[in-house]
Amino acid sequence: MLFVRDVRQEVARVTWPSRKETLITTGLVLALSALAAVFFLLTDKLIQLVMSLLFGFGV
């Protein structure tokens, strides 16, 4: 029972983010993930182009 009481006390001290903060943070994570995906797509295509020019294989 002591453990449960301690957990409740700790949870009461937590500062939870507001709905607005949660939505903004989620939007930023999604946007940055999409940006990273585009970056790696373009990098992959560039490497593919260089490999096909150097070695004659690829697309």
Secondary structure, DSSP 8 states (H G I E B T S, - for coil): -HHHHHHHHHHHH-----HHHHHHHHHHHHHHHHHHHHHHHHHHHHHHHHHHHHHS---
